[in-house]
Amino acid sequence: MSYKTKAETLADAIPHTPVVRTYRCSGHGCPMPGAIFDNPGQLTGVCAYHYAANPSDWPRITQALTDWACVTDEINACRRIHTDPETATSPGTIARQFEAAVARLEPRVGTWWDQLKPQPGRGGRMDDYRSWGLRLDRFIGARVQAVTVTPRRRAA
């Protein structure tokens, strides 16, 4: 006896290949993915860093992200690993990619490594790849916030 709905059975019968799209942020050559859209008809999106700021701050934000390209590259790599259907379900692949990411980043950030290296989190557990990627994201967010003059106010 099958517990699948009619739609699930039909979906299984149709051969399909997942479509992977990459969207670049439209903020002055930003290296981050642009996945936030203000309206349904918009063709290009912006990243979270540009979306939360006034357009007059965009060049400074892009410059901060570009200055820290080694960190933004690792954030994007971490996101790709965890969203790719083939690698997201492979703990061994994720562990190997995490080791490679740490090895790539350490020599490139100098004295900032003390803040960026994998560390114990709450409960004393060491960072895994996902939590380390989130920590890198917070680090970049602080760098972006430092160059932002005024926060963008959304219309009510």
C-alpha positions in Angstrom: 0.0 0.0 0.0 1.4 3.4 -1.0 1.0 6.4 1.3 1.9 8.8 -1.5 -0.6 11.3 -2.7 -1.6 11.4 -6.3 0.6 14.5 -6.9 3.6 12.8 -5.3 3.1 9.7 -7.5 2.8 11.8 -10.6 5.9 13.8 -9.6 7.9 10.6 -9.2 6.9 9.5 -12.7 8.2 12.7 -14.4 11.9 12.6 -14.9 13.4 15.9 -13.7 16.8 17.4 -13.1 17.1 20.1 -10.4 17.9 23.5 -11.8 20.6 25.4 -10.0 20.6 29.1 -10.5 23.1 31.6 -9.3 22.1 35.2 -8.8 24.7 37.9 -8.4 23.9 40.9 -6.2 23.2 44.0 -8.3 25.1 46.2 -5.8 28.0 47.7 -7.8 29.9 44.5 -8.5 29.2 42.8 -5.2 30.7 39.3 -4.7 27.7 38.0 -2.8 24.6 36.2 -4.2 21.6 38.5 -4.7 18.6 36.6 -3.6 16.4 39.3 -2.1 13.8 40.9 -4.5 11.6 43.9 -3.6 8.9 42.9 -6.0 7.9 39.8 -8.0 8.7 41.4 -11.4 12.3 42.4 -10.4 14.9 40.6 -12.5 17.9 41.3 -10.3 18.2 40.9 -6.6 20.5 42.2 -3.9 22.3 40.5 -1.1 21.3 41.0 2.6 24.1 43.6 3.1 22.9 45.9 0.3 19.2 45.4 0.9 19.5 46.7 4.5 21.3 49.9 3.4 20.7 53.2 1.6 21.8 53.1 -2.1 24.2 55.9 -1.3 26.1 53.4 1.0 26.2 50.7 -1.7 29.7 51.5 -3.0 31.2 51.5 0.5 29.5 48.2 1.3 30.7 46.6 -1.9 34.2 47.8 -1.2 34.1 46.3 2.3 32.9 43.0 0.9 35.6 43.1 -1.8 38.3 44.0 0.8 37.3 40.9 2.7 37.0 38.7 -0.5 38.8 35.8 1.1 36.1 35.6 3.8 33.2 36.2 1.4 34.5 33.5 -0.8 34.5 31.0 2.1 30.9 32.1 3.1 29.7 31.5 -0.5 31.6 28.1 -0.6 30.0 27.1 2.7 26.5 28.0 1.4 27.1 26.1 -1.9 28.2 22.9 0.0 25.2 23.0 2.2 22.6 23.6 -0.5 24.0 21.3 -3.3 21.9 18.1 -3.2 24.9 15.9 -3.8 27.2 17.3 -1.1 24.6 18.4 1.5 23.8 14.8 2.3 27.4 13.6 2.5 29.0 14.2 5.9 32.4 13.1 4.7 32.4 15.6 1.8 31.3 18.4 4.2 34.1 17.5 6.6 36.7 17.5 3.9 35.5 20.8 2.5 35.5 22.3 6.0 39.1 21.3 6.5 40.1 22.7 3.1 38.2 26.0 3.8 40.0 26.4 7.2 43.4 25.7 5.5 42.6 28.3 2.7 41.5 31.0 5.0 44.1 30.9 7.8 47.1 32.2 5.9 45.0 35.0 4.2 43.6 36.8 7.2 46.7 37.5 9.4 46.0 38.5 12.9 42.2 38.3 12.3 42.5 34.5 12.5 42.0 34.5 16.2 38.5 35.8 15.6 37.8 33.8 12.5 39.1 30.3 13.4 36.7 27.5 14.4 35.9 27.8 18.1 33.8 26.2 20.7 30.2 27.4 20.6 27.5 27.2 23.2 27.7 24.0 25.1 31.4 23.6 24.4 31.0 21.9 21.0 33.5 23.0 18.3 32.1 24.8 15.2 31.0 22.6 12.4 31.2 23.9 8.8 27.7 25.5 8.9 28.2 27.3 12.3 31.6 28.5 11.2 30.1 29.9 8.0 27.5 31.7 10.0 30.3 33.1 12.2 32.1 34.4 9.1 28.8 35.9 8.0 28.5 37.8 11.3 32.1 39.0 11.0 31.5 40.4 7.5 28.2 42.0 8.7 30.1 43.9 11.4 32.6 45.1 8.7 29.7 46.3 6.5 27.9 47.9 9.4 31.1 49.9 10.2 31.0 51.6 6.7 27.3 52.2 6.6 26.3 55.8 7.3 22.6 55.4 7.9 20.4 52.3 8.0 17.6 52.1 5.4 14.1 52.7 6.6 11.4 50.7 5.0 8.2 52.4 4.0 5.3 51.5 6.1 
